[in-house]
Amino acid sequence: MTSVDERRELQQFAEQAGWRRNDLGRVDLYLRGDTRVRILWRGTEAISGATLMQDDIMMTYTRELPTVSSWLKR
């Protein structure tokens, strides 16, 4: 599976879970209520990092795509 497919899969999963997505080029911003997940993609290969924000406060940071997926499952 290519990373483009991973990005698309993550987008579809998040939208089904009720997240609203904003595509900002290399950055995907997922919004639901007062929670934001910001994912920075490195080219088309992998993520550079992602942050989980709650009420405009950064809660955690990761460089692992499975962790990001778990955030979007909440």
Buried (B, 14 or more C-beta within 10 A) or exposed (E): EEBEEBBEEBBEEBEEEEBEBEEEEEEBBBBBEEBBBBBBBEEEEEBEBBBBBEEEEEEEEBEEBEBBBEBBEE
